[in-house]
Amino acid sequence: MSLNDLDIARSIPLRPLGEVARIMGLGEADLEPYGHNKAKVRLDLLKQPETRKPAKYVVVTAITPTPLGEGKTVHTVGISQALNRIGKRTACVIRQPSMGPVFGIKGGAAGGGYSQVVPPEELNLHLTGDFHAVTSAHNLCAAFLDAHLFHGNELGLDPEQITWRRVMDMNDRALREIEVAHGGEKNGTPRKTGFDITSASEIMAILGLAKDIKDLRARLGAIVVGYTKEGKPVTAEDLKAAGAMTALLKDALKPTLMQTLEGTPALVHTGPFANIAHGNSSIVADYVAMRSLDFVVTEAGFGADMGAEKFFDIKCRASGLKPDAALLVATVRALKMHSGRFTIVAGKPLPEGLQKEDLDALAAGIGNLQKQIENVKLFGIPVVVAINKFPTDTEAEIAYVRQAALDAGASDAHVSTLFSDGGKGGEDLAHALVKAADEPSSFRFLYPLDASLKEKIETIATKIYGADGVDYEPLAEKQLAMFEERGFGKLPICMAKTQYSLSHDPALKGRPTGFRFVVRDARVAVGAGFVYPLAGAIMTMPGLGKVPGGARMDIDENGDVVGML
């Protein structure tokens, strides 16, 4: 009987966390323990002078994924283990999972097999409470807003132009659209609003992009919660809520130290979605890791057109850090799916055709890999391709993908068995990454900030997605013009679109061409510091399936969690 991920995680003794911390040059005074297996890292150390050259900085990205995911977190964790095996002191930096997907479809986001952050049940359930702090700070602002309306609305907020909703860290479709303040005038001003999932909160994005507590405080104050009838923005600072919000987030700004199954340090911090926000872990976690290691490996959400583009154009602008290389994860099954001949549905068996050799389907879908390699190289950094091997993959299929990756400009490409073999299964990839990271760096952004919002949108759509051009629906035209007028035009773009296609249409697989990218709406996150155009229908509050993942979870007679993974 094969072991599941939870069985594997519990079969290997953990190193004392103090030993893991010492790999990063952290001592007891740098940690605030939360039990035996995790600890907050104090940010005082960032005020100390750096005594060594910063680590090499590697981002893990992927081809356009299937609904099952292609193993990006497995590779973020696993390649950090592999780099340590070849003598490079390395840490991985990952996002904290949202409990909505944990209890929905995913079941967890700690990696998998022998490349996991452990203990996975602690990672996936609450961790050190950061998500709850974000939820509380967000809803405190909402409460201040409704109290302000109730007590006379001195700021002149237009109830029809309030943009600040509420959040919770759970999938609950019944809360997407609601009406509040019913039951009489003592209960406030009735209006329509709704809930988003906590990962979609602007505060989550702010927490990930803030460089220190002062930056966090300033960004929270800049949050726009709505507008007056004259079109003047009303902020969290105007509501006098930003100070209390910062107090709630004071400890949440500190990253959490855990470890992988091989005792490699893992920093876990923030969890913004990549199809709504920028989809990356925090800047402060990267700052902590970069000070004392040889390599820092971080993960960007979804494909290179999504999380990686936002990593480069949003996160790296804010942090000032320059990546040295990228690891791009590909699977044979996803590339065959990109032929358009197969449909993968989460929770259902794979189509039989995907489990047999099919070089024709692979050839029809290989354009997605080629385009995602091109996308990374547009930013001037080398890319190594990891072919995440599944038991049904044939040698001919793997050889085809490897050659296609090299022909498309990848610095190298290797088979990965990081899932089944841990760090040992990625040593060839680790050597290739070291070599790639030593290549001369020419990192560059895709667009200048002083370009107009439309120019930036069109650059992303044509260069990254491969569109022929961009069409704007009337609401998007109105919003973008308003943002330019109000001084938000110099912000970077955080595109909200489907993760299942290079285009805005999830039905367009592979490397679509001959399409025009359609922007239907646009919003601004002034505190986070980006404008996010909406292309297609983007869900900010997911729902649970008929049989959610949480239905499998329970505790056993020993009080241990079962059924999570």
ZIDA-V190434 format. One line per field, one symbol per residue. ss: DSSP state (A for helix, B for strand, O for the rest). psi: psi as a letter, one per 20 degrees, with the letter a starting at -180 (. if undefined). burial: I if it has 9 or more other ideal C-beta (glycine too) atoms within 8 Angstrom, else O. Layout:
ss: ???
psi: ???
burial: ???
//
This chain:
ss: OOOOAAAAAAAOOOOOAAAAAAAOOOOAAABBBOOOOOBBBOAAAAAOOOOOOOOBBBBBBBOOOOOOOOOAAAAAAAAAAAAAAOOOOBBBBBOOOOAAAAAOOOOOOOBBOOBBBBOAAAAAOOOOOAAAAAAAAAAAAAAAAAAAAAOOOOOOBBBBBBOOOBBBOOOOAAAOOBBBOOOOAAAOOOBBBOBBBAAAOAAAAAAAAOOOAAAAAAAAAAOBBBBBOOOOBBBOOOOOOAAAAAAAAOOOOOOBBBBBOOOOBBBBOOOOOOOOOOOBOOAAAAAAAAOOOOBBBBBBOOOAAAAAAAAAAAAAAAAOOOOOBBBBBBOAAAAAAAAAAOOOOOOOOOOAAAAOOOAAAAAAAOAAAAAAAAAAAOOOOBBBBBBBOOOOOOAAAAAAAAAAAAAOOOOBBBBBOAAAAAAAAAAAAAAAAAAAAOOOOOOOOOOOOOOOAAAAAAAAAAAAAOOOBBBBOAAAAAAAAAAAAOOOOOOBBOOBOOOOOOOOOOOOOOOOOOOBBBBOBBBBBOOOOBBBBBOOOOOOOOOOOOOOAAAAOBBOOOOOBBOOO
psi: pqqrhhgghiipqqqphhgghhhjkpahiiqnqnbhjqqqpqjhhiiqqpirpqqqoppparrprriiqjkghghgghhhgghhhjjopqqqorqpqpifhgieghirljbrcjmqpqphhhgingdjjghhgggggghgghggghhgghkilhikpohikpioarqqmqonhijgprprkrjrhijaoprpbrqrqhhiphhggghhiphahggggggghipoiaqrhijpqprhghikihghgghhjghiipqppbrrhjjpqpppprlpqiigbikqaqghgggghihjrhqpprppqbrhiehgghgghgghghhjqpqhrqpopqqghhhhhiijiqppppiqqqqhhijqpnhghghhiihggghhgggghhjjqqpppooopqhiprhggghggghhgghijqhrpqqpkhghjbhhjjhghgghggghiiqppkpqrhqqhiqrghhgghgggghghkqhapppqggggggghghghjjjijqrpnporqijqhaioiiorcnqrkqpppohrqrpnhghkqpoqpoaoppinrrqrgnqhhiiqaqaiijqpqjg.
burial: OOOOIIOIIOOOOIOOIOIIIIIIOIOOOIIOOOOOIIIIIIIOIIOOOOOOOOIIIIIIIIIIIIIOIIIIIIIIIIIIIIIIIIOIOIIIIIIIIIIIIIIIIIOIIIIIIIIIIIIIIIIIIOIIIIIIIIIIIIIIIIOIIIIIIOOOIOIIIIOOIIIIIIIIIOIIIOIIOIOIIOOOOOOIIOIOIIIIIIIIIIIIIIIIIIIIIOIIIOIIIIIIIIIIOOOOOIIIIOIOIIOOIIOIIOIIIIIIIIIIIIIIIIIIIIIIIIIIIIIIIIIIIIIIIIIIIOIIIIIIIIIIIIIIIIIIIIIIIIIOIOIIIIIIIIIIIIIIIIIOOIOIOOOOOOIOIIOOOIIOIIIIIIIIIIIIIIIIIIIOIIIIIIIIOOOIIOOOIIOIIIOIIIOIOIIIIIOIIIIOIIIOIIIOIIIIIIIIIOIOOOIOIIIOOOOOIIIIIIIIIIOIIIIOIIOIIOIIIOIIOIIIOOOIOOIIIIIIIIIOIIIIIOOIIIIIOOIOIIIIIIIIIIIIIIIIIIIIOIOOIIOIOOOIIIOOIOOOOOOOIIOII
//
